[in-house]
Amino acid sequence: MAKITIAIDGFSSTGKSTVARQLADALDYIYVDSGAMYRAVTFFAINHGIIDPGSGAFDREALLEQLPQIKVAFRKNENTGKAEVCLNDESVEDRIRTMEVSSFVSTVAAIPEVRQKLVEQQRLMGKNKGVVMDGRDIGTVVFPDAELKLFMTASPKIRATRRYKELLEKGEEITYEKVLENVEARDLADSTRKDSPLIKAEDAVEIDNSDMGEKEQFERILSHARNLISGR
Ligand code: DC
């Protein structure tokens, strides 16, 4: 059966990756978490002193200089069966979702040279279709011809509550207010940056899941995707 490309964009903590993963499993497609790629580059910058989390200082030139040496890739973890993001051949999957990385990722993701490098890679990963990719610019920039585009939203407070719970479960010491602040700051930075801002593609289906259960949401999207695929 012909495969399609599925692009899922939206604000942070709207459950994009959960739906994307579920869809990829159900359709036997590849799942690509493009946010993890921006997070891996940010993690590199923090680890190499390019970003100083204490003062917030960021040496943009140093990052541009080192960019050719930064290799971001996905590798399947044979124990969990899940793809993990790797930085220069080492899995960093467990280290990129901290508040520290979240605080600087929008700055790094606004740099055109970083975007160009990662978008090129993302297009290669999706060149044979059969891919579900989630991010901010997938339906607008990476795959403007994707057959199915979703744009996910939910209220900032609901999203901050979800993210707060996740961080607490991981043992991070954090307040709800700090998480809400980060969610709102990233919304603003991601949707107002010059290069590839987060906007809804004209042909995207908008899904506000503030009051929608995960199962209901997934079933609706899967049935929509299956209709599209069988109609081709
Ligand atoms: O999906 P996420 O929250 O893990 O993404 C982290 C950051 O990366 C997000 O704040 C914006 C950026 N990003 C982006 O600019 N473009 C993408 N395609 C994916 C993520």
Residues whose N, C-alpha, C, O or C-beta is under 5 A from the ligand:
A	BS01	DC	S12 S34 G35 A36 Y38 V105 S106 A109 D134 G135 R136 D137 R186 D190
